[in-house]
Amino acid sequence: MPLRDMDREQMWLLPPSLDELLPQDHPARFVAEIVDALTKDDWSELGVDIDGDSMGAPAYHPRALLSVWVYGFMGGVRSCRKLETACRDQIPYLWLTGWQHPDHNTLWRFYKDHRQSMRKLFERTVRTAVAMELVDLAVQAVDGTKVSSNASVNRSYDGAGLRGLLERLELAIADLEAQNEAGEDSAATRLPQELANKKVLRERVRLAMAELASQKRHSRINLTDPEARVMKGRHGGIVAGYNAQAMVSATKTEEGTSGMLVTAVDVVDEVNDNALLTPMMEQAEGTTGTKSQMTLADAGYFAASHLAEFDRRGQQVVVPESRQRFLKDPYHKDRFIYDGDSDTFRCPQGQTLEFLRIQHVNGVPLRLYRAAGAACQACPALRACTKAKEIGRSLSIGPHDQVLRRHRAWMSTAAAKEGHKLRKQLVEPVFGIIKEQQGARRFLLRGLSNVTAEWILLVTAFNLRTLWKIWSSSARLQPLT
Ligand code: SF4
């Protein structure tokens, strides 16, 4: 087989235009569609002066800089140095910037100044999809994923660890100062870098101790990123990280459902998800303007207060309880039948439990009911039913007990079981794509506010990937906005 001629020095009589180098369905074109469609008001919401200054040296156009950041986040190029390189040697970036080459300082300044307003761009992706009827909001699923912080877990200490570290530092500093004083130069000029570093670390340890002592929420603190928490990361490993949240619904096209769109997003410095179900549902509702009929969540989100809120709103929620095996107990309190007329419960053996009093547990009022001790002592099920053999079985009924009972009945239905299976299919691929294809196994910045902005831009980029797939599969490649 003959070989083709290859000439790297080849000159073109009529060189191709930049536009010809980028395929018509390329995701960079889609990013440009979205960014170019932003109105002056939209830019203003993002905190960007789209007109620029009339004085001074010409600055890079915000459309170019925003496009580069968004496109970079779509494909896992997230640091300003990598973006700077890409703006010099990759055609999609050169096309987005109009063959300009912003350096990492310019890119960083733009991101730093506007990252906190990227939620507006995220909301725009959702509203675009909703307006074009591309998202099926009947069902939504929420989940969280642990993302490592830009800090080593080895820098996380509890109170005792910090005290030990402080003692070691004090000894090391005293030792270094003694060495300094033994020298001939003045201390100010001879202060070695090692001593200065140790003094900075000592100050940081003192601040961390004060921070830890001033609150009860967390027992450990990280010296590099004080807001990162020790949590289980991927594959069960322990990391210093954050809990990144997403509410997801399926997208729909004429061919049927095809992908996923994130409709609510957040990051918390809490390991547990159980305070987040209602806030995430409300955020999704606010962004989409639609009440989802069914919300799917795993057992980590279970809390009676959430069930009560969904019940009040008339919305269905599929969320299993973490302590499932107690529900199978034949003497679980749900097996006791309530009689509203007499305000009593009837136990599985037919005995009556009378209302006794209201007791407060952690500020929550619980209604206490109790069976007659003599009746329980004579009962063949006494051992299985209660440990309080002397006084008889009692029931503590919280304010959400009726909602809980209805929820348990709902969770045993085929529809709820189907919904539970669907949850994984909806939300887990989203985290897989963001971590594996968009490279977000670790946050690049530190602090809750910064990593939240980073996560929001990652999710925005994820939504744009979804919308781009729909856009590129459309024969006419019509603008989406
Ligand atoms: S122990 Fe008391 S409450 Fe429990 S089943 Fe027997 S009679 Fe009923």
Boltz pocket constraint, residues with backbone or C-beta under 6 A from the ligand:
constraints:
  - pocket:
      binder: B
      contacts: [[A, 331], [A, 347], [A, 348], [A, 349], [A, 350], [A, 351], [A, 371], [A, 372], [A, 375], [A, 376], [A, 377], [A, 379], [A, 380], [A, 381], [A, 382], [A, 385], [A, 386], [A, 392], [A, 393]]
      max_distance: 6.0
